[in-house]
């Protein structure tokens, strides 16, 4: 691992001395140089440009002033310029310089972490290492014309395929276009309404459509969640797992379901408690399989340990949702975040949830691209005529309509079903 590259630094500075206009095009900065005299020469060049001067050997010598001897004199500047065969290689030489800089900084921060290792220090180390990967990367913004061409290609060559990750629930996918990349999706409900069951059904649907689902459970163990997935897929009463009393039909359906689930790209994590751990795991999954259609599902928001303790819970919740939204944008994947609702919803006559019912709301409404509430009439009224009916109320969708999708919820199996019950009422 090369920590410095003398030749590359000489080549970059020499190319600028030959063609002063190149200074405006180079991406390296003073801190990227390793050798002190090269830093000094770069400073002189920068000062000259800031005062409207065009860089050449005479101008740089002038701005170096008394420091000229410390850098090797005019002879050294001439030798640098003469060593450059062609200025066309300056981009390659910059890349070599930046490689050495990244190696130096990586070594520095790893040694810092080694002196006082802990979870927060590890998270900072990971973030810094990832930040280094973007140093020197061309970040030229696309023009309006570039985007118009991209939109035209999407329209003409999409074959009618949704840009989002489809869930297998037709009307829900029709309303949302599937889970969109870069979106933070909040699914909220009162306890025991069916948040976890719904998230498992969503993960199953995405896996069946060739996607990759990562579930972070802060409340239930992996084995218990897999039992619930098997129940939903094999139509096995979930209560039977308590006593392990199964019929012959249950065994057959369970084995068939297990065989299918084994082929899914489904990952469940039940030991990740902090936002740093969750973030690092998601990043690792996406970087290992960059071509996969990823979705991360976190169950649930109020159980996540924040990176920084604050004196107000709503501020902690807001910080968590903001970090997860930024992560969704960074990795270009949808992140589904389950959330509890406050008890206030139970005191109203119409108990269908609203935005104000989000518990410890903080910035949830601001950061989320989609907010969906689950409502079951039989949760409050046992003698209702709407038994097994559940409403998916989309209260916010940044780039689409709001409304209600009605499905069938077979609670004994933890299974959500589309079909005749999968109806939508669009509000906007």
C-alpha positions in Angstrom: 0.0 0.0 0.0 1.7 3.2 -1.2 1.3 6.1 1.2 2.9 8.7 -1.1 3.6 9.2 -4.8 6.4 11.6 -5.5 6.4 11.1 -9.2 2.6 11.7 -9.5 2.8 15.0 -7.5 5.7 16.2 -9.7 3.8 15.3 -12.8 0.6 17.2 -11.8 2.5 20.4 -10.8 4.8 20.2 -13.8 1.8 19.9 -16.1 0.2 23.0 -14.6 3.5 24.9 -15.0 3.5 24.0 -18.7 -0.2 24.9 -19.2 -1.5 27.3 -16.5 -5.1 26.8 -17.6 -5.0 23.2 -16.2 -5.1 24.6 -12.7 -8.8 25.3 -13.0 -9.5 21.7 -14.1 -7.6 19.7 -11.5 -9.5 18.1 -8.6 -6.6 17.7 -6.2 -6.3 20.1 -3.3 -3.5 21.2 -1.0 -4.2 18.4 1.5 -3.8 15.7 -1.1 -0.1 16.5 -1.5 2.2 14.6 0.8 5.5 16.5 0.3 5.7 19.9 2.1 7.5 21.6 -0.8 4.7 20.5 -3.2 2.1 21.9 -0.8 4.0 25.2 -0.8 4.1 25.3 -4.6 0.4 24.5 -4.9 -0.4 27.3 -2.4 1.6 29.8 -4.6 -0.3 28.7 -7.7 -3.6 29.0 -5.9 -2.7 32.5 -4.6 -1.7 33.6 -8.1 -5.0 32.4 -9.7 -7.0 34.1 -6.9 -5.3 37.4 -7.9 -6.1 37.0 -11.6 -2.6 35.8 -12.7 -2.0 33.2 -15.3 0.3 30.5 -14.0 3.8 30.0 -15.4 7.2 29.4 -13.9 7.9 33.2 -13.5 4.6 33.9 -11.8 4.9 30.9 -9.4 8.5 32.0 -8.5 7.2 35.5 -7.8 4.4 34.3 -5.5 6.7 31.9 -3.7 8.9 34.8 -2.7 11.4 33.9 0.0 10.1 30.3 0.0 11.6 29.6 -3.4 14.8 28.3 -1.9 12.9 26.0 0.5 11.2 24.3 -2.4 14.4 23.8 -4.4 14.7 27.1 -6.3 13.7 28.0 -9.8 15.8 25.0 -11.0 13.3 22.6 -9.3 10.4 24.3 -11.0 12.1 24.0 -14.4 12.9 20.3 -13.7 9.3 19.6 -12.9 8.0 21.2 -16.1 10.7 19.4 -18.2 9.8 16.0 -16.7 6.3 16.2 -18.2 6.1 14.5 -21.6 2.5 15.4 -22.1 -0.2 17.2 -20.1 -2.8 14.8 -21.4 -1.9 12.3 -18.6 -2.6 14.8 -15.8 -5.9 13.1 -14.9 -4.2 9.7 -14.5 -1.5 11.3 -12.3 -4.2 13.0 -10.2 -5.8 9.6 -9.6 -2.4 8.1 -8.5 -2.0 11.0 -6.0 -5.5 10.5 -4.6 -4.9 6.8 -4.2 -1.9 7.5 -2.1 -3.9 10.1 -0.1 -6.7 7.6 0.6 -4.2 5.1 1.8 -2.6 7.6 4.2 -6.0 8.7 5.6 -7.2 5.1 5.9 -4.1 4.1 7.9 -4.5 7.2 10.1 -8.1 6.6 11.0 -7.7 2.8 11.5 -4.8 3.5 13.9 -7.1 6.1 15.7 -9.8 3.5 16.0 -7.4 0.9 17.3 -6.4 3.1 20.2 -10.0 3.4 21.4 -12.4 0.9 19.7 -16.1 1.2 20.4 -19.4 1.2 18.4 -19.4 4.9 17.7 -15.8 5.0 16.7 -16.4 2.0 14.3 -19.3 3.8 12.7 -17.2 7.0 12.2 -14.5 4.8 10.7 -16.8 3.2 8.3 -18.3 6.5 7.3 -14.9 8.1 6.7 -13.7 5.1 4.6 -16.8 5.4 2.5 -16.4 9.2 2.1 -12.8 8.6 0.9 -14.2 6.6 -2.0 -15.8 9.7 -3.5 -12.7 11.9 -3.4 -11.7 12.9 -6.9 -14.8 11.3 -8.4 -16.3 13.4 -11.3 -19.5 14.8 -9.8 -20.5 16.8 -12.9 -24.2 17.4 -12.7 -26.4 16.2 -15.6 -27.9 18.9 -17.8 -31.6 19.3 -18.3 -31.1 17.9 -21.8 -29.4 14.8 -20.2 -32.4 14.2 -18.0 -34.9 14.7 -20.8 -33.0 12.0 -22.8 -33.1 9.7 -19.8 -36.9 10.2 -19.3 -37.5 9.6 -23.0 -35.5 6.3 -22.8 -37.6 5.3 -19.7 -40.8 5.9 -21.6 -39.8 4.2 -24.8 -38.0 1.2 -23.5 -39.6 0.4 -20.1 -41.9 -2.3 -21.6 -44.5 -1.2 -19.1 -42.5 -2.5 -16.1 -42.9 -0.5 -12.9 -39.8 1.4 -11.7 -40.4 0.2 -8.1 -40.2 -3.1 -6.3 -43.5 -4.9 -6.7 -45.2 -6.5 -3.6 -47.6 -8.8 -5.5 -50.6 -6.8 -4.1 -51.9 -5.4 -7.4 -53.9 -2.4 -6.2 -51.2 -1.3 -3.7 -48.6 -1.5 -6.4 -50.9 0.4 -8.8 -51.2 3.2 -6.3 -47.6 3.4 -5.3 -45.9 2.0 -8.4 -44.2 -0.4 -6.1 -41.6 0.6 -3.5 -39.6 3.3 -5.1 -35.8 3.5 -4.9 -34.6 6.1 -2.4 -37.9 6.3 -0.5 -38.4 6.0 3.2 -41.7 4.3 3.7 -43.5 4.4 7.1 -46.0 1.7 8.0 -47.8 2.6 11.3 -50.5 1.0 13.4 -51.5 0.3 17.0 -50.0 -2.8 18.6 -51.3 -6.2 17.4 -53.1 -4.7 14.4 -50.7 -6.5 12.0 -47.7 -4.4 11.3 -45.2 -7.2 11.5 -47.4 -9.7 9.6 -47.8 -7.1 6.9 -44.1 -6.4 6.6 -43.4 -10.2 6.4 -46.0 -10.5 3.6 -44.4 -7.5 1.8 -40.9 -9.1 2.1 -42.3 -12.4 0.8 -43.9 -10.7 -2.2 -40.7 -8.8 -3.1 -38.6 -12.0 -2.8 -41.1 -13.8 -5.1 -40.6 -11.1 -7.6 -36.8 -11.6 -7.6 -35.9 -8.9 -5.0 -33.7 -9.1 -1.9 -35.4 -8.4 1.5 -33.4 -7.6 4.7 -35.6 -7.6 7.8 -34.2 -6.0 11.0 -36.3 -7.2 13.9 -35.9 -5.4 17.3 -38.8 -7.2 18.9 -38.9 -10.8 17.8 -36.3 -13.5 17.1 -35.4 -14.9 13.6 -36.8 -18.3 14.3 -40.1 -16.9 15.4 -40.4 -14.7 12.4 -39.6 -17.6 10.0 -42.3 -19.6 11.7 -44.7 -16.8 10.9 -43.6 -16.7 7.3 -44.1 -20.4 7.0 -47.6 -20.1 8.5 -48.5 -17.3 6.0 -47.2 -19.3 3.0 -48.4 -22.7 4.1 -51.7 -21.6 5.7 -50.8 -23.1 9.0 -52.4 -21.7 12.2 -49.7 -19.8 13.9 -50.9 -20.9 17.3 -49.8 -24.4 16.5 -46.2 -23.5 16.9 -46.7 -23.0 20.6 -47.5 -26.7 21.3 -46.0 -28.2 18.0 -49.3 -30.0 17.3 -49.6 -30.3 13.6 -51.8 -32.3 11.2 -50.5 -34.3 8.3 -51.7 -31.5 6.0 -49.7 -28.9 8.1 -46.5 -31.0 7.7 -47.0 -31.2 3.9 -47.8 -27.5 3.6 -44.9 -26.5 5.9 -42.3 -28.5 4.0 -43.5 -27.1 0.7 -43.4 -23.6 2.1 -39.9 -24.1 3.6 -38.6 -25.3 0.2 -39.9 -22.2 -1.5 -38.6 -19.8 1.2 -35.2 -21.4 1.0 -34.9 -20.1 -2.6 -35.7 -16.5 -1.6 -33.0 -13.9 -1.0 -34.4 -13.2 2.5 -32.2 -12.1 5.4 -33.4 -11.6 9.0 -31.3 -9.8 11.6 -32.4 -9.8 15.3 -29.3 -8.6 17.0 -29.0 -5.1 15.4 -30.1 -2.6 17.9 -28.5 0.7 17.0 -29.0 2.9 13.9 -25.2 2.5 13.2 -25.4 -1.3 13.2 -28.5 -1.3 10.9 -26.9 1.3 8.6 -23.6 -0.6 8.3 -25.4 -3.9 7.6 -27.6 -2.5 4.9 -24.6 -0.8 3.2 -22.6 -4.0 3.3 -25.5 -6.0 1.7 -25.9 -3.4 -1.1 -22.2 -3.1 -1.8 -21.9 -6.9 -2.0 -24.8 -7.2 -4.4 -25.1 -3.9 -6.3 -27.2 -5.3 -9.1 -29.9 -6.8 -6.8 -33.3 -5.1 -6.1 -32.9 -4.5 -2.3 -35.4 -3.5 0.3 -34.7 -3.1 4.0 -37.5 -3.5 6.5 -37.1 -2.3 10.1 -39.4 -3.5 12.9 -39.8 -1.0 14.5 -38.8 2.7 14.8 -39.4 3.3 18.6 -37.0 0.4 19.5 -34.0 1.7 17.6 -31.2 3.0 19.7 -30.2 6.5 18.4 -26.6 7.3 17.5 -26.7 10.3 19.9 -28.7 10.5 23.2 -30.8 13.6 23.4 -33.0 15.1 26.2 -36.1 14.8 24.1 -37.4 11.5 22.6 -39.0 13.2 19.6 -35.6 14.7 18.6 -34.0 11.3 18.8 -36.8 9.8 16.6 -36.4 12.6 14.1 -32.6 12.0 14.0 -33.2 8.3 13.3 -35.7 8.9 10.5 -33.4 11.5 8.9 -30.5 9.1 8.9 -32.5 6.4 7.4 -33.9 8.7 4.7 -30.4 9.8 3.8 -29.3 6.1 3.7 -32.2 5.2 1.3 -31.1 8.0 -1.0 -27.4 7.2 -0.7 -27.9 3.5 -1.6 -30.9 4.1 -3.9 -33.1 1.5 -2.2 -36.5 1.7 -0.5 -36.4 1.4 3.3 -39.6 0.3 5.1 -39.8 1.5 8.7 -42.6 0.2 11.0 -43.9 2.6 13.7 -46.2 2.6 16.7 -49.2 4.9 16.9 -50.0 6.9 20.0 -53.0 5.9 22.2 -54.8 9.1 21.1 -56.3 7.2 18.2 -58.2 4.9 20.6 -60.1 7.9 22.2 -61.7 9.1 18.9 -65.1 7.8 17.6 -63.5 7.2 14.2 -60.4 5.3 15.0 -58.8 5.4 11.6 -55.3 6.7 12.1 -54.1 10.2 11.0 -50.7 11.9 10.8 -51.1 13.4 14.2 -51.3 9.8 15.7 -47.7 9.0 14.8 -45.9 8.4 18.1 -42.9 10.6 19.0 -43.5 12.1 15.6 -40.4 14.3 15.4 -39.6 14.6 11.7 -41.4 11.4 10.7 -43.9 13.1 8.5 -41.2 15.4 7.0 -38.7 12.7 6.2 -41.1 10.0 4.9 -41.9 9.7 1.3 -44.8 7.4 2.0 -46.8 7.0 5.2 -49.3 4.1 5.4 -51.6 3.3 8.3 -53.2 -0.1 9.0 -56.7 -0.2 10.3 -59.0 -3.2 11.3 -62.5 -2.6 12.3 -62.6 -5.9 14.2 -59.7 -4.7 16.3 -62.2 -2.4 18.1 -65.5 -4.2 17.3 -65.6 -7.9 17.6 -69.1 -8.2 16.2 -68.3 -6.2 13.1 -69.5 -7.3 9.7 -66.0 -6.4 8.4 -64.2 -9.3 10.0 -60.9 -10.2 8.3 -61.0 -6.9 6.4 -58.0 -4.6 6.8 -57.5 -1.1 5.3 -54.1 0.1 4.1 -54.6 3.9 4.4 -51.9 5.8 2.5 -52.0 9.1 4.3 -49.0 10.6 2.5 -47.3 9.9 -0.8 -44.8 12.4 -2.0 -45.1 11.5 -5.6 -48.5 9.9 -5.9 -52.1 9.8 -4.7 -53.3 9.1 -1.2 -56.2 6.7 -0.6 -57.2 3.4 0.9 -56.5 -0.2 -0.3 -58.7 -2.8 1.3 -57.5 -6.4 1.7 -58.3 -9.6 3.5 -56.3 -10.4 6.6 -56.4 -14.0 7.8 -55.1 -13.4 11.3 -54.7 -17.0 12.2 -52.2 -17.4 9.4 -50.7 -13.9 9.5 -51.6 -13.7 5.8 -52.7 -10.7 3.7 -54.6 -11.6 0.6 -55.4 -9.6 -2.5 -58.2 -10.5 -5.0 -61.7 -9.3 -4.4 -60.8 -7.6 -1.2 -57.9 -5.8 -2.8 -59.8 -2.6 -3.6 -58.6 0.9 -3.7 -60.3 4.3 -2.9 -58.1 7.2 -4.1 -58.4 10.4 -2.3 -56.2 12.5 -4.5 
